[in-house]
Amino acid sequence: MEGLYRQMHELRQNIFEKRVEFGLISPEGAESHQARMEERWEAMQQRMAENNYEMGFGKRGPRNRLQAGTTGAEL
């Protein structure tokens, strides 16, 4: 799983760099966005090191709405 998440991170970085290159993101905005991307990646790496692969919507996201044994259709 870690390899897939690494590939996803690298693809996001490549897409981000192209958006900056094409002028879709300002240089000022690019710096802060790049810093946030790196912070998120470091947090993901730490969770993966703890064998926690629950990435996604956060504590209030859809995954926590589902109870064991449900299909989600009840929502």
N, C-alpha and C positions, 0 to 999 in steps of 0.2 A: 504494500500500500504506500509506503513512504516514497518509493520510486515514482509512483503515479502522481502523488502530490507534488513532488519535486518538478516533474515534467509540467504539471499544471502551472506552478509558480513561474517556471522559466518561460512558458508561453505567454502568460500574463505580462511578464516583463518585456518580452519582445513586442507584444501588441502595444503596450504603453510607450515604448521607445519610438515605434512607428507613428503613433498619434502625436507625440512631441515633434518628431521630424516633419510631419505634414502640417504642423501649426495648429492642430486641434486642441492642444493644451498649451497654455502659456508657460514660459520658462519658470516664472515664479510659482505657479500652481504645480508644475512638474516636480519641483524640489520637495514640497510638502507631501505630495501624493506618493512619491518614491519612498520617502521616509516612512509613511504609514504602511506601504506595501511590505517594506522590510521588517517593520515591527510585527505585523501580522504573521509573516513567514517565520520569524524567530519564535513567536508564541506557538505556532503550529509545530515547529520542530521540537519544542519543549514538551508539548502534549504527546507527540509521537514517541519521544524518548521514554515517556511514562506509560507507553502502550495504550494511549487514549487516542482513538481515531474518530471520535465524534466531532466532525467538522460540519459547519453549516449555519443554521439559522440562530443559534444561541439558545439560551434558556427558555425563551418564550416562543420558539419556533415550532413547526408542525411535529417534529419528532417527539416532543415531550407531551403532545396532546394524546398520542396513541397509548393505550394501555395494552399490556400483554394479552394476546388472544383476540385483539380486535383487528378489523381490516381497514379501518379509517372511514368506511362508508357511513358509520354512525354520525360523523361530523356533519 
